Amino acid sequence: MAELFRGVPQMLFVSLIAGLATTAGALVVLMLGVLGKRTLSVMLGFAAGVMLSVVLFDLLPSSYAWGGFESMLSGFCLGMIMLAVTDMLLTRFTLSSRRGREAGPLRKMGYLIALGISLHDFPEGIAIAAGSAAETHLGWLVALAIGLHNIPEGIATAAPLKMSGLSTWKIFLLTVGMAFFTPLGTLLGFGMLAVSTKVLAQMLSLAGGAMVYLVWDELWPEAKRFSQSLALAGIALGGTAMSAISLLHH
């Protein structure tokens, strides 16, 4: 155990780099400027595919393995409820001002994506700790996979916010803040692994529930509004890419 905790600072640094990949993805959007609606449709579809793949092939199976069906189901339901309540509060907040009404659903969707990804990054950080606890090189491998799929997640966060008129520096600072959820998760993960695997299981499935709600209620409806065929192509591309990247976890 003492040997494991000696590696904590190094894994926290690796986790932060993986988290900052979200900011790197956002910078792609910020440097390219305002995206066309057809491009946004593909990107939102791609993000939906990435998220569904992560939920189906990583978060829920890992949750079941760590805590069983009951922990997985309770965490999943809690995640959906949490994001539904947040959705309701954000809707009231964005409609409370004239500027918010002008920004339309894109602003709210961008914030929800940011929240969903942050919730997702937290258990991802825990996954880095779990991988490192098993074998040091596995922690690095998990961090690499997380960094790779954080890039399109950063794109998905920045694109609707940019189109809603949110300033570049605010989007940049938001994604930098999101990056710190990964090392925070890693720090918590080292502690949780010594206490309760059921809490870890519920954290993993909570992120899964939040992301499924996000895809169902926000990403897919907005993506297909511009072009259903391009949205479907984006989902297929995102799901395939993330399925390939997730093989690095195993």
C-alpha contacts under 8 A as a table, 3 or more apart, distances in Angstrom:
res1	aa1	res2	aa2	distance
1	M	4	L	5.04
1	M	5	F	6.46
2	A	5	F	5.32
2	A	6	R	6.38
3	E	6	R	5.23
3	E	7	G	7.01
4	L	7	G	5.61
4	L	8	V	7.10
4	L	132	S	7.90
4	L	133	A	6.41
5	F	8	V	5.08
5	F	190	F	7.82
6	R	9	P	7.32
7	G	10	Q	5.52
7	G	11	M	6.33
8	V	11	M	5.17
8	V	12	L	6.05
8	V	187	L	7.57
9	P	12	L	5.08
9	P	13	F	6.36
10	Q	13	F	5.25
10	Q	14	V	6.36
11	M	14	V	4.92
11	M	15	S	5.99
11	M	128	I	7.68
11	M	129	A	7.47
11	M	132	S	7.80
11	M	139	G	7.55
11	M	140	W	7.87
11	M	186	T	7.61
12	L	15	S	4.99
12	L	16	L	6.22
12	L	183	P	5.14
12	L	186	T	6.48
12	L	187	L	6.98
13	F	16	L	5.12
13	F	17	I	6.43
13	F	183	P	7.36
14	V	17	I	5.22
14	V	18	A	6.34
14	V	140	W	7.40
14	V	143	A	6.83
15	S	18	A	5.04
15	S	19	G	6.13
15	S	125	G	6.45
15	S	128	I	7.28
15	S	143	A	6.28
15	S	182	T	5.71
15	S	183	P	4.85
15	S	186	T	6.99
16	L	19	G	4.93
16	L	20	L	6.12
16	L	179	A	6.46
16	L	180	F	6.25
16	L	182	T	6.31
16	L	183	P	5.34
17	I	20	L	5.10
17	I	21	A	6.64
17	I	147	G	7.42
18	A	21	A	5.44
18	A	22	T	7.90
18	A	143	A	5.88
18	A	144	L	6.81
18	A	146	I	6.13
18	A	147	G	4.10
18	A	148	L	7.85
18	A	150	N	7.40
18	A	179	A	7.77
18	A	182	T	7.46
19	G	22	T	5.94
19	G	23	T	7.81
19	G	121	D	7.42
19	G	146	I	7.85
19	G	147	G	6.47
19	G	150	N	6.99
19	G	178	M	7.34
19	G	179	A	4.04
19	G	180	F	6.44
19	G	181	F	7.32
19	G	182	T	5.48
19	G	183	P	7.52
20	L	23	T	5.09
20	L	24	A	6.46
20	L	147	G	7.77
20	L	175	T	7.82
20	L	176	V	6.55
20	L	179	A	4.94
20	L	180	F	7.91
21	A	24	A	4.81
21	A	25	G	6.29
21	A	147	G	5.38
21	A	148	L	7.23
21	A	150	N	5.42
21	A	151	I	5.22
21	A	154	G	7.41
21	A	179	A	7.69
22	T	25	G	5.18
22	T	26	A	6.36
22	T	147	G	7.68
22	T	150	N	4.74
22	T	151	I	4.97
22	T	152	P	7.46
22	T	153	E	6.16
22	T	154	G	4.13
22	T	155	I	7.59
22	T	175	T	6.36
22	T	176	V	7.82
22	T	178	M	7.72
22	T	179	A	6.59
23	T	26	A	4.97
23	T	27	L	6.17
23	T	151	I	7.50
23	T	154	G	5.85
23	T	172	F	6.78
23	T	175	T	5.06
23	T	176	V	5.83
23	T	179	A	7.24
24	A	27	L	5.12
24	A	28	V	6.72
24	A	151	I	6.22
24	A	154	G	6.94
25	G	28	V	5.36
25	G	29	V	7.14
25	G	150	N	7.28
25	G	151	I	4.21
25	G	152	P	5.84
25	G	153	E	6.98
25	G	154	G	4.34
25	G	155	I	4.77
26	A	29	V	5.36
26	A	30	L	6.26
26	A	151	I	7.58
26	A	154	G	4.55
26	A	155	I	4.76
26	A	156	A	7.78
26	A	157	T	6.98
26	A	158	A	5.15
26	A	159	A	7.70
26	A	171	I	7.81
26	A	172	F	7.15
26	A	175	T	7.18
27	L	30	L	4.80
27	L	31	M	5.86
27	L	155	I	7.84
27	L	172	F	7.44
28	V	31	M	5.40
28	V	32	L	6.17
28	V	155	I	6.92
29	V	32	L	5.14
29	V	33	G	6.10
29	V	34	V	7.59
29	V	35	L	7.70
29	V	155	I	6.15
29	V	158	A	6.36
29	V	159	A	6.16
29	V	162	K	7.87
30	L	33	G	5.38
30	L	34	V	7.88
30	L	158	A	7.39
30	L	162	K	7.43
30	L	168	T	6.51
32	L	35	L	7.54
33	G	162	K	7.82
34	V	159	A	7.83
34	V	162	K	6.44
34	V	163	M	5.99
35	L	39	T	6.24
35	L	40	L	6.30
35	L	159	A	7.13
35	L	163	M	7.11
36	G	39	T	5.21
36	G	40	L	6.18
37	K	40	L	4.97
37	K	41	S	6.09
37	K	226	F	6.16
38	R	41	S	4.99
38	R	42	V	6.50
38	R	226	F	6.20
38	R	227	S	6.54
38	R	230	L	7.25
39	T	42	V	5.26
39	T	43	M	6.24
40	L	43	M	4.95
40	L	44	L	5.96
40	L	159	A	6.86
40	L	160	P	7.70
40	L	223	A	7.24
41	S	44	L	5.30
41	S	45	G	6.08
41	S	222	E	7.56
41	S	223	A	4.43
41	S	224	K	6.69
41	S	225	R	7.92
41	S	226	F	5.93
41	S	227	S	6.30
41	S	230	L	6.29
41	S	231	A	5.31
41	S	234	G	7.65
42	V	45	G	5.06
42	V	46	F	5.94
42	V	223	A	7.17
42	V	230	L	5.38
42	V	231	A	5.07
42	V	232	L	7.92
42	V	233	A	6.93
42	V	234	G	4.63
42	V	235	I	7.84
43	M	46	F	4.87
43	M	47	A	6.13
43	M	155	I	7.47
43	M	156	A	6.30
43	M	231	A	7.86
43	M	234	G	6.38
44	L	47	A	5.05
44	L	48	A	6.17
44	L	156	A	6.03
44	L	219	L	5.91
44	L	220	W	7.34
44	L	222	E	7.74
44	L	223	A	5.51
44	L	231	A	7.08
44	L	234	G	7.25
45	G	48	A	5.00
45	G	49	G	6.19
45	G	219	L	7.04
45	G	220	W	6.62
45	G	223	A	5.89
45	G	230	L	7.62
45	G	231	A	4.52
45	G	232	L	6.37
45	G	233	A	7.23
45	G	234	G	4.28
45	G	235	I	4.52
45	G	238	G	7.37
46	F	49	G	5.08
46	F	50	V	6.18
46	F	152	P	7.79
46	F	231	A	7.52
46	F	233	A	7.82
46	F	234	G	4.10
46	F	235	I	4.69
46	F	236	A	7.31
46	F	237	L	6.18
46	F	238	G	4.27
46	F	239	G	7.37
47	A	50	V	5.03
47	A	51	M	6.12
47	A	152	P	6.57
47	A	153	E	6.18
47	A	156	A	5.86
47	A	219	L	7.85
47	A	234	G	7.74
47	A	235	I	7.19
47	A	238	G	6.33
48	A	51	M	5.17
48	A	52	L	6.11
48	A	215	V	5.56
48	A	219	L	6.25
48	A	220	W	6.90
48	A	235	I	5.87
48	A	238	G	7.20
48	A	239	G	7.97
49	G	52	L	5.27
49	G	53	S	6.06
49	G	234	G	7.00
49	G	235	I	4.04
49	G	236	A	6.26
49	G	237	L	7.07
49	G	238	G	4.38
49	G	239	G	4.21
49	G	240	T	7.84
49	G	242	M	7.86
50	V	53	S	5.25
50	V	54	V	6.21
50	V	149	H	7.59
50	V	235	I	7.41
50	V	238	G	4.71
50	V	239	G	5.03
50	V	241	A	7.48
50	V	242	M	5.47
51	M	54	V	5.12
51	M	55	V	6.18
51	M	211	M	6.38
51	M	212	V	7.59
51	M	215	V	7.61
51	M	239	G	7.83
52	L	55	V	5.09
52	L	56	L	6.04
52	L	211	M	7.52
52	L	212	V	6.77
52	L	215	V	7.70
52	L	239	G	7.03
53	S	56	L	5.25
53	S	57	F	5.77
53	S	58	D	7.59
53	S	239	G	5.28
53	S	242	M	6.21
53	S	243	S	6.21
54	V	57	F	5.53
54	V	58	D	5.13
54	V	59	L	6.19
54	V	242	M	7.04
54	V	243	S	7.73
54	V	246	S	7.70
55	V	58	D	5.70
55	V	59	L	4.82
55	V	60	L	5.82
55	V	208	G	5.10
55	V	211	M	7.47
55	V	212	V	7.58
56	L	59	L	6.63
56	L	60	L	5.95
56	L	61	P	7.17
57	F	60	L	6.92
57	F	61	P	6.34
57	F	243	S	7.51
57	F	246	S	7.72
58	D	61	P	5.68
58	D	62	S	5.88
58	D	246	S	7.38
59	L	62	S	5.28
59	L	63	S	5.99
59	L	204	L	5.39
59	L	205	S	6.02
59	L	207	A	7.58
59	L	208	G	6.04
60	L	63	S	4.94
60	L	64	Y	6.11
60	L	72	M	6.78
60	L	204	L	6.93
60	L	205	S	5.61
60	L	208	G	6.71
61	P	64	Y	5.14
61	P	65	A	6.15
62	S	65	A	5.03
62	S	66	W	6.19
62	S	201	A	7.16
62	S	204	L	7.25
63	S	66	W	5.27
63	S	67	G	6.03
63	S	68	G	7.07
63	S	71	S	7.47
63	S	72	M	5.46
63	S	200	L	7.36
63	S	201	A	4.11
63	S	202	Q	6.63
63	S	203	M	7.93
63	S	204	L	5.50
63	S	205	S	5.77
64	Y	67	G	5.42
64	Y	68	G	4.37
64	Y	69	F	5.56
64	Y	71	S	7.38
64	Y	72	M	5.59
64	Y	201	A	6.75
65	A	68	G	6.00
65	A	201	A	7.78
66	W	197	T	5.68
66	W	198	K	6.40
66	W	200	L	7.08
66	W	201	A	5.28
67	G	70	E	7.51
67	G	71	S	5.48
67	G	72	M	6.80
67	G	197	T	6.19
67	G	198	K	4.59
67	G	199	V	7.87
67	G	200	L	7.69
67	G	201	A	5.07
67	G	202	Q	7.56
68	G	71	S	5.79
68	G	72	M	6.30
68	G	201	A	7.84
69	F	72	M	5.05
69	F	73	L	6.01
70	E	73	L	5.23
70	E	74	S	6.11
71	S	74	S	5.31
71	S	75	G	6.07
71	S	198	K	6.39
71	S	201	A	6.17
71	S	202	Q	5.44
72	M	75	G	5.39
72	M	76	F	6.11
72	M	201	A	6.18
72	M	202	Q	5.75
72	M	204	L	7.87
72	M	205	S	5.37
73	L	76	F	5.09
73	L	77	C	6.19
73	L	205	S	7.28
74	S	77	C	5.32
74	S	78	L	6.14
74	S	202	Q	6.97
74	S	205	S	7.98
74	S	206	L	7.99
75	G	78	L	5.07
75	G	79	G	6.12
75	G	201	A	7.64
75	G	202	Q	4.36
75	G	203	M	6.50
75	G	204	L	7.50
75	G	205	S	4.92
75	G	206	L	4.33
75	G	209	G	7.33
76	F	79	G	5.15
76	F	80	M	6.44
76	F	202	Q	7.43
76	F	205	S	4.67
76	F	206	L	4.61
76	F	207	A	7.28
76	F	208	G	6.05
76	F	209	G	4.24
76	F	210	A	7.49
77	C	80	M	5.21
77	C	81	I	6.22
77	C	206	L	7.16
77	C	209	G	6.10
78	L	81	I	5.11
78	L	82	M	5.97
78	L	206	L	6.03
78	L	209	G	7.13
79	G	82	M	5.11
79	G	83	L	6.30
79	G	205	S	7.37
79	G	206	L	4.15
79	G	207	A	6.01
79	G	208	G	6.97
79	G	209	G	4.42
79	G	210	A	4.48
80	M	83	L	5.37
80	M	84	A	6.10
80	M	206	L	7.52
80	M	209	G	4.66
80	M	210	A	4.81
80	M	211	M	7.89
80	M	212	V	7.39
80	M	213	Y	5.61
81	I	84	A	5.03
81	I	85	V	6.20
81	I	210	A	7.87
82	M	85	V	5.36
82	M	86	T	6.24
82	M	210	A	7.13
83	L	86	T	4.88
83	L	87	D	5.89
83	L	112	L	7.86
83	L	116	G	7.67
83	L	210	A	5.59
83	L	213	Y	6.96
83	L	214	L	7.55
84	A	87	D	4.97
84	A	88	M	6.33
84	A	213	Y	7.40
85	V	88	M	5.13
85	V	89	L	6.29
86	T	89	L	5.08
86	T	90	L	6.01
86	T	112	L	7.86
87	D	90	L	5.16
87	D	91	T	6.06
87	D	108	K	7.93
87	D	112	L	7.00
88	M	91	T	5.13
88	M	92	R	6.45
89	L	92	R	5.24
89	L	93	F	6.18
90	L	93	F	4.85
90	L	94	T	5.94
90	L	108	K	6.37
91	T	94	T	5.37
91	T	95	L	6.12
91	T	108	K	6.79
92	R	95	L	5.31
92	R	96	S	6.07
93	F	96	S	5.24
93	F	97	S	7.75
93	F	100	G	7.86
94	T	97	S	6.56
94	T	100	G	4.51
94	T	101	R	6.42
94	T	107	R	7.79
94	T	108	K	6.77
95	L	98	R	7.24
95	L	100	G	5.41
95	L	101	R	5.08
96	S	100	G	6.85
96	S	101	R	7.59
97	S	100	G	5.14
97	S	101	R	6.39
98	R	101	R	5.15
98	R	102	E	6.29
99	R	102	E	5.08
99	R	103	A	6.29
100	G	103	A	5.13
100	G	104	G	6.62
100	G	107	R	7.74
101	R	104	G	5.26
103	A	106	L	6.57
103	A	107	R	5.83
103	A	164	S	4.83
103	A	165	G	6.81
104	G	107	R	6.32
104	G	108	K	7.48
104	G	164	S	7.12
105	P	108	K	5.26
105	P	109	M	5.97
106	L	109	M	5.01
106	L	110	G	6.04
106	L	160	P	5.03
106	L	161	L	6.35
106	L	163	M	7.14
106	L	164	S	5.59
107	R	110	G	5.17
107	R	111	Y	6.42
107	R	160	P	6.40
107	R	161	L	5.28
107	R	164	S	5.34
107	R	166	L	7.73
108	K	111	Y	5.23
108	K	112	L	6.18
109	M	112	L	5.01
109	M	113	I	6.03
109	M	160	P	6.99
109	M	161	L	7.96
109	M	218	E	6.23
109	M	219	L	7.60
110	G	113	I	5.11
110	G	114	A	6.20
110	G	156	A	7.82
110	G	157	T	5.35
110	G	158	A	6.94
110	G	159	A	7.69
110	G	160	P	5.37
110	G	161	L	5.18
111	Y	114	A	4.99
111	Y	115	L	6.22
111	Y	157	T	7.54
111	Y	161	L	7.69
112	L	115	L	4.99
112	L	116	G	5.99
112	L	214	L	7.25
113	I	116	G	5.01
113	I	117	I	5.98
113	I	156	A	7.44
113	I	157	T	5.72
113	I	214	L	7.02
114	A	117	I	5.25
114	A	118	S	6.05
114	A	157	T	5.77
114	A	175	T	7.73
114	A	178	M	7.29
115	L	118	S	5.04
115	L	119	L	6.15
116	G	119	L	5.17
116	G	120	H	6.14
116	G	207	A	7.26
116	G	210	A	5.93
116	G	211	M	5.76
116	G	214	L	7.05
117	I	120	H	4.77
117	I	121	D	5.93
117	I	153	E	7.24
117	I	178	M	7.87
117	I	211	M	7.65
118	S	121	D	4.93
118	S	122	F	6.35
118	S	178	M	5.61
118	S	179	A	7.87
118	S	181	F	6.10
119	L	122	F	5.40
119	L	123	P	7.28
119	L	181	F	7.85
119	L	207	A	5.49
119	L	210	A	7.65
120	H	123	P	5.87
120	H	124	E	6.33
120	H	204	L	7.83
120	H	207	A	4.91
120	H	208	G	7.41
120	H	211	M	7.66
121	D	124	E	4.79
121	D	125	G	6.13
121	D	179	A	7.90
121	D	181	F	5.75
121	D	182	T	5.00
121	D	185	G	7.33
122	F	125	G	5.27
122	F	126	I	6.58
122	F	181	F	5.20
122	F	182	T	5.21
122	F	183	P	7.88
122	F	184	L	6.82
122	F	185	G	4.43
122	F	186	T	7.68
123	P	126	I	4.70
123	P	127	A	6.08
123	P	182	T	7.65
123	P	185	G	5.87
123	P	200	L	7.73
123	P	203	M	6.11
123	P	204	L	5.50
123	P	207	A	7.28
124	E	127	A	4.84
124	E	128	I	6.44
124	E	146	I	7.15
124	E	182	T	6.35
124	E	185	G	6.90
124	E	186	T	7.77
125	G	128	I	5.11
125	G	129	A	6.54
125	G	181	F	7.39
125	G	182	T	4.34
125	G	183	P	5.67
125	G	184	L	6.85
125	G	185	G	4.16
125	G	186	T	4.12
125	G	187	L	7.73
125	G	189	G	7.11
126	I	129	A	5.05
126	I	130	A	6.16
126	I	182	T	7.82
126	I	185	G	4.84
126	I	186	T	4.53
126	I	187	L	7.49
126	I	188	L	6.76
126	I	189	G	4.25
126	I	190	F	7.38
126	I	200	L	7.82
127	A	130	A	4.89
127	A	131	G	6.00
127	A	139	G	7.87
127	A	142	V	7.23
127	A	186	T	7.28
127	A	189	G	7.39
128	I	131	G	5.10
128	I	132	S	6.07
128	I	138	L	7.98
128	I	139	G	4.88
128	I	140	W	7.41
128	I	142	V	5.76
128	I	143	A	6.01
128	I	186	T	6.13
129	A	132	S	5.06
129	A	133	A	6.02
129	A	139	G	6.51
129	A	186	T	5.11
129	A	187	L	7.51
129	A	189	G	5.50
129	A	190	F	5.65
130	A	133	A	5.02
130	A	134	A	6.38
130	A	139	G	7.25
130	A	189	G	6.88
130	A	190	F	7.30
130	A	193	L	7.26
131	G	134	A	5.20
131	G	135	E	6.17
131	G	136	T	7.08
131	G	137	H	7.98
131	G	138	L	5.01
131	G	139	G	4.29
131	G	140	W	7.98
131	G	142	V	6.81
132	S	135	E	5.05
132	S	136	T	4.43
132	S	137	H	6.85
132	S	138	L	5.78
132	S	139	G	3.98
132	S	140	W	7.37
133	A	136	T	6.79
133	A	139	G	7.62
133	A	190	F	7.89
134	A	138	L	7.20
135	E	138	L	5.30
135	E	139	G	6.82
136	T	139	G	5.41
136	T	140	W	6.87
137	H	140	W	5.14
137	H	141	L	6.25
138	L	141	L	4.90
138	L	142	V	6.11
138	L	249	H	7.67
139	G	142	V	5.21
139	G	143	A	6.18
140	W	143	A	5.03
140	W	144	L	6.20
141	L	144	L	5.10
141	L	145	A	6.38
141	L	248	L	6.47
141	L	249	H	6.49
142	V	145	A	5.19
142	V	146	I	6.15
142	V	248	L	6.96
142	V	249	H	5.34
143	A	146	I	5.04
143	A	147	G	6.05
144	L	147	G	5.11
144	L	148	L	6.24
145	A	148	L	5.19
145	A	149	H	6.49
145	A	245	I	5.98
145	A	246	S	6.57
145	A	248	L	6.13
145	A	249	H	6.82
146	I	149	H	5.43
146	I	150	N	6.03
147	G	150	N	5.07
147	G	151	I	6.78
148	L	151	I	5.85
148	L	245	I	7.55
149	H	152	P	5.92
149	H	153	E	6.64
149	H	242	M	6.82
149	H	245	I	7.57
150	N	153	E	4.90
150	N	154	G	6.10
151	I	154	G	5.20
151	I	155	I	6.51
152	P	155	I	4.88
152	P	156	A	6.15
153	E	156	A	4.97
153	E	157	T	6.22
154	G	157	T	5.10
154	G	158	A	6.17
154	G	175	T	7.14
155	I	158	A	5.29
155	I	159	A	5.93
156	A	159	A	5.58
156	A	160	P	7.23
157	T	160	P	6.62
157	T	161	L	6.86
158	A	161	L	5.22
158	A	162	K	5.85
158	A	171	I	6.44
159	A	162	K	5.24
159	A	163	M	6.28
160	P	163	M	5.06
160	P	164	S	6.05
161	L	164	S	5.03
161	L	165	G	6.57
161	L	166	L	5.62
161	L	171	I	7.18
162	K	165	G	5.35
162	K	166	L	5.55
162	K	167	S	7.17
162	K	168	T	7.28
162	K	171	I	7.70
163	M	166	L	7.53
166	L	170	K	6.94
166	L	171	I	6.97
167	S	170	K	5.44
167	S	171	I	6.50
168	T	171	I	5.26
168	T	172	F	6.18
169	W	172	F	4.95
169	W	173	L	6.09
170	K	173	L	5.18
170	K	174	L	6.04
171	I	174	L	5.06
171	I	175	T	6.32
172	F	175	T	5.37
172	F	176	V	6.27
173	L	176	V	5.02
173	L	177	G	6.13
174	L	177	G	5.15
174	L	178	M	6.26
175	T	178	M	4.86
175	T	179	A	6.29
176	V	179	A	5.13
176	V	180	F	7.15
177	G	180	F	5.71
177	G	181	F	7.63
178	M	181	F	5.72
179	A	182	T	6.10
179	A	183	P	7.92
180	F	183	P	5.66
180	F	184	L	6.23
181	F	184	L	5.02
181	F	185	G	6.01
182	T	185	G	5.11
182	T	186	T	6.33
183	P	186	T	4.82
183	P	187	L	6.13
184	L	187	L	5.13
184	L	188	L	6.19
185	G	188	L	5.07
185	G	189	G	5.79
186	T	189	G	4.85
186	T	190	F	6.44
187	L	190	F	5.64
187	L	191	G	6.98
188	L	191	G	5.28
188	L	192	M	6.07
189	G	192	M	4.94
189	G	193	L	5.99
189	G	200	L	7.78
190	F	193	L	5.55
190	F	194	A	7.01
191	G	194	A	5.55
191	G	195	V	6.75
192	M	195	V	5.02
192	M	196	S	5.82
192	M	197	T	7.05
192	M	199	V	7.44
192	M	200	L	6.87
193	L	196	S	6.11
193	L	197	T	6.16
193	L	200	L	7.66
196	S	199	V	5.71
196	S	200	L	6.98
197	T	200	L	5.03
197	T	201	A	6.22
198	K	201	A	4.91
198	K	202	Q	6.26
199	V	202	Q	5.17
199	V	203	M	6.22
200	L	203	M	5.11
200	L	204	L	6.31
201	A	204	L	5.26
201	A	205	S	6.38
202	Q	205	S	5.20
202	Q	206	L	5.81
203	M	206	L	5.05
203	M	207	A	6.39
204	L	207	A	5.46
204	L	208	G	6.51
205	S	208	G	4.70
205	S	209	G	6.15
206	L	209	G	5.17
206	L	210	A	6.27
207	A	210	A	5.14
207	A	211	M	6.20
208	G	211	M	5.20
208	G	212	V	6.20
209	G	212	V	5.21
209	G	213	Y	6.25
210	A	213	Y	5.31
210	A	214	L	6.23
211	M	214	L	4.92
211	M	215	V	6.23
212	V	215	V	5.18
212	V	216	W	6.09
213	Y	216	W	5.14
213	Y	217	D	5.78
213	Y	218	E	7.82
214	L	217	D	5.45
214	L	218	E	5.37
214	L	219	L	6.31
215	V	218	E	5.68
215	V	219	L	4.70
215	V	220	W	5.67
216	W	219	L	6.65
216	W	220	W	6.00
216	W	221	P	7.39
217	D	220	W	7.03
217	D	221	P	6.72
218	E	221	P	5.78
218	E	222	E	6.15
219	L	222	E	5.45
219	L	223	A	5.94
220	W	223	A	5.06
220	W	224	K	6.09
220	W	231	A	7.57
221	P	224	K	5.56
221	P	225	R	6.21
222	E	225	R	5.19
222	E	226	F	7.22
223	A	226	F	6.00
223	A	227	S	6.80
223	A	228	Q	7.02
223	A	231	A	5.43
224	K	227	S	4.92
224	K	228	Q	4.01
224	K	229	S	7.52
224	K	230	L	7.68
224	K	231	A	5.47
224	K	232	L	7.89
225	R	228	Q	6.74
227	S	230	L	5.37
227	S	231	A	6.07
228	Q	231	A	4.97
228	Q	232	L	6.12
229	S	232	L	5.16
229	S	233	A	6.20
230	L	233	A	4.92
230	L	234	G	6.09
231	A	234	G	5.00
231	A	235	I	6.25
232	L	235	I	5.05
232	L	236	A	6.19
233	A	236	A	5.15
233	A	237	L	6.09
234	G	237	L	5.06
234	G	238	G	5.92
235	I	238	G	5.11
235	I	239	G	5.88
236	A	239	G	5.22
236	A	240	T	6.01
237	L	240	T	5.23
237	L	241	A	6.02
238	G	241	A	5.18
238	G	242	M	6.03
239	G	242	M	5.28
239	G	243	S	5.98
240	T	243	S	5.14
240	T	244	A	6.29
241	A	244	A	5.25
241	A	245	I	6.28
242	M	245	I	4.91
242	M	246	S	5.89
243	S	246	S	5.12
243	S	247	L	6.71
244	A	247	L	5.52
244	A	248	L	7.74
245	I	248	L	5.70
245	I	249	H	7.86
246	S	249	H	5.43
246	S	250	H	7.48
247	L	250	H	5.46
